Amino acid sequence: METQCQRVKLNDGHFIPILGFGTYAPEEVPKSEALEVTKFAIEVGFRHIDCAHAYRNEEQVGQAIRSKIADGTVKREDIFYTSKLWSTCLQPELVQSALEKSLKNLQLDYVDLYLIHTPVPLKVGNFDGSLLFTTLPSQALEKCKDAGLTKSIGVSNFNHKQLERILNKPGLKYKPVCNQVECHPYLNQSKLLGFCKSHDIVLVAYGALGSQRLSKWVNPNYPILLEDPVLCAIAKKHKQTPALVALRYQIQRGVVVLAKSYNRKRIKENMQVFDFELTPEDMKTIDGINRNMRYYEFLPIIDHPEYPYSEEY
């Protein structure tokens, strides 16, 4: 089954591939690896590439996309590329120049999706408690869409109350098409998913396979998702890996899921998510291992008044 057929319609009429390739890597990974693994991901069938200014590798990821266009593997319109506005650029007057900087690094004419990376405004090197959510630049993002710099706009790491504030904003021209959040069987986000579906907003899952142990952002004491006995038993039954089961779980819930790996064997393996289906009983069993457990707690910003995880969902 071709991934190009597995797409979800967004509320602005565009389509997003339901499986995406995540490009974040820790600082110690050479930036040149982002170039090589993104090229490889496109070669094995990924058409949805998720990146961000904050990942500091858009230049390499853009180079990978352009090289695969140049050699005829894909056309630009085959690729769905996501970038994100970092929290130090949330003042409305900074938004378009931030997106233009990403486009310059990418050497692309437009992105397919531009997200507000977090609802927490930051100063360079610190958080800015005086710059609160009411100033979030939804209108500035709308102008970027109208200017053709991005086809769709959305948000990331928002709770339902923060989403409601955008949806209820006077003069709103475009609803966010998606909310990209941590989501996996230990944090299945069922309430947030229900809220998003009721407003025709797609949930996009990052951290879908658990997490790398990044001490600054992640609680290192939490259990490893892919070692969970329930996932392992279902994987064994289907002759698949626990990672593929975790990815398939999201797809069958209608969640767009990002698979992040710099391991070529696993990148190729993740494309097999379309080769099998989980039964309704499997889905219910996986629902049952939810712990509302967050790997990405974003501890450096936990005291900010707009910290999104103070709410239940």
N, C-alpha and C positions, 0 to 999 in steps of 0.2 A: 504494500500500500504506500503510495507516494505521500510524503509529508505535505506537498503542495495542496493535496485534497483535504487535509486536516486543518481547517481554518475556522476561526470564530468571527462572526460579524460584530463589529463595534457599533456603538450608538450613532456614529457619524457616517456610517455606510462603508467604511474601510474594513478590511479583513486582516486578522492577525493569525499567523500559524500557531497552532495549539502547543507545539513543542519548540522551545527556544534554546539557544546555546548561550550560557553565561560566561562572560569573559574576565570576571574579576580574578586576580591572583594576588597573594601576599607580596609585600615589597621585595622579599628576597628572590622572587622568581624573575629572571631576566625579561625585560620588555620584549625582546626578540621572540620569546616563546609565544606571546600573544599573537604575533604575526603568523607563526607556523601553525599553531593549533586552530586558529580561526580559518585559515586556508583549508586545513584538513577537515574541519567540521563542515564547511561548505561542500567540499569534495564528496563527503559521505552522505550528504542530503539535507543538512540543516539549512533553513532559509530565514530563520528568525534569529537575529544576533542582538544580544542585550549587553549594553555597555554604559558608561557614564563618564562625565568629566572627572569625577573623583577617583576613578580607577587608574588614571594617569597612563592609559595605554590606547587612547582613541587614535593616535597617529598610526600605531601598528595595526590596530583592528581595521581602520580605514584602508590601509595599504593592502591588507589581506583581501578585503572586499573588492577593491579596484583591480587587484591582480587576477581574481577569479572572473571578473567581468572581461578583462583584457584577453584572457585565454579562452573565452567562449563558454566557460562552465555555466555561467548565469548572466542574466541581464540585470540592470539596476532594479527594474520593477519586480524581479523575482525575490529580491532581498527585502526583508522587513527589519529595519534597523532602529533600535531604541537608544536614545541618550537621555541624560538626566541633568537637571539644573541643580547645582550644589547649593548648600544652605547659606554660603557666604554671599550669594548673588540673588537673594529673594526680594531686594528692593526693586520695584517695578522698572526703574530706569536702567537697571543692570541686566535685565533678562535677555533682551534681544542680542546684546553684545556677547553675553555668555554663550548663547546658542551659535552665534556667528563664529565664536572662537572654536567651538567644537567642530563646526563644519569646516573651518580652515584646517584644523588638525586632521580631520577625516579626509579632506579634499573631496567632499561630496556636496551636491547642490542643495540637498534637503535631507532631513531625517524622517522616518515614518512615524515615530512617536517620541514626544518630548515630555518627560515627567518632572514634577517637583520631587526631588529625591527624598526629602523629609519635610515635615511641617514645622521643624525647629530652626528658626533663624539663627545663624551664627555670625560672629565676627571672625576674621582671620585669627586663628589661634585661640579662640575663646567663644563661649556662647553669649548672645546678646539678649538679656532678659527684657530690655526695653523695647525691642522690636517684636511685637506680638503678632499673633496669627491674623488679626484683622487686616494687616497690610499685605497678606500673601497675594502674589501677583497673577491671579487668574486672568485678569484683563490683559496683562502684558503677554501672557502665553497665547491668548486669543489673537492678539495682533500678530504674533509669530506665525500662527496658523493661516491667518488671512494673507500674510506676506508670502506664503508658500515655502517658508523655511522648515516647517514641519507639517505633516499631513494630519496628525492627531495629537491631542494633548491629554495628559492624565496626571496621576499622583502616585506616590509611593510612601509606605509606612504611615498611612493615615488611619486613625480609628473612625468609628461610624459618626461620632459627634463632629469631628473635624470635616469629614465628608459632607455632613448635613449643612455645615456652615457655608461651604462652597455652593452646594445645591440651592441654598436659600438666599444666596447673594443677589441683591438687586441688580438687574441689568445683565445677568449671566447670559452669555451668547452660546457657549458650548459647554455641555456637561463634560466632566472627565470621562474618558472612555474606559479607564481601568484604574485599579488600585493595586500596585505591586507590593506584596507583603510576604513576610516569612510564613510559610505554610507547608506542613508535612503531617504524617500520621500522629505525631505527638502534639501537634498544634494545628488541628484541622480547620480552625477558623470557621466553623459551621455557622455561627451567628453573623459574622461579618460577611460571609459568602451569601447568606440569605438576604442581608441588607443590600449588598451590591446588586444581586440579581433583581431585587424588587425595584431598583432604580436604573436597570439596564446598564450597569457598570460591570465590566469583566474583572474577575479576580485573577491576578498573575502571581504565581507562587515562586519565591526564591527560597533558598535553603531547603529545597524539596527532598534532598537526600541527607538531611541533618546538617552538620557544619564541620568546617575545618576548625581546629582549635586555635582561634585567634584571640590571644589573651586580653587584648584591649577591649574587644567588643563581646566576646563570647564567654559564657560560664563554662570553664573546663571540667567541671565536676559532673556534668550531666551525662546520662547514658548515651551510648552510640546507637543511633536510630537503626542503622543497617544490620545491627546484631540482635535486634528484637526477635524473640522466638516466634511470635505470631507472623511477622513478615517473612521470616526464614521458612516457616512451615508452608505458607501459601506459595512462596517462590519455588520450593521443592516440588509441590504438587503440580505446578505449571511448567516445571523444568526451566525456570527463569531465575534471574538474580533478585535479591531483595531490592536493589536499586531500581530495577525495571518494574517491580511490583509497586514501589512507592511512586514512580512516575505515572504508571498506568492508573493508579488510584485517582490521581488528580484529573487526568484526562477524562475519565468516566464521570467525574463530578462536574465537568464543564469548566474546569480551571485550566487556564493557560499555564504551562509549567516550564521552568527554566532548569536545564540540566547543565551543571557547571563541572567541568573536568578538564584537566590539562593532560590526561593520560589518553593516548590515542586509541588504545584497545577499548577503554570504557566509552570514549566519545562515539566510536563506531557501534559499540554494543547498545548504547542508549537509543539508537535508531530502531532497535528491535521492539520498542514499546508498542508499535502498531501491529505486531505479529501475533498478539494473543489478547484475550479479554478476561477480565475478572468476573466471577459470578456475583449475583446479588448477595449471596451469603458471604463471599469473600469481602465485598464492600462493607457489609454490616460488621463483619469481624474486625476489619481495619478501623472502622469508625470507633469501635470499642476500645482501642488502645490510646485514644486521645487523652493527653494529660494536661492540656493547656500549658505546655512547657516550651518556653522560648529559649532558643540558643543565643539569638542576637538580642541582647538586652540594652545595647548602646549605653553602657554604664557612664561614659564621660558626659552624657547630657541628661542624666536621670533627674537632676534637680531643676531642669528648665520647665517653666510653666506650661509649655506646649509639648512636653514629653508625651508621646502618643500612647504608651502602654500602661498608663495609670488607669485607663478604662478597661472594662472587661473585654470589649471588642471594638 
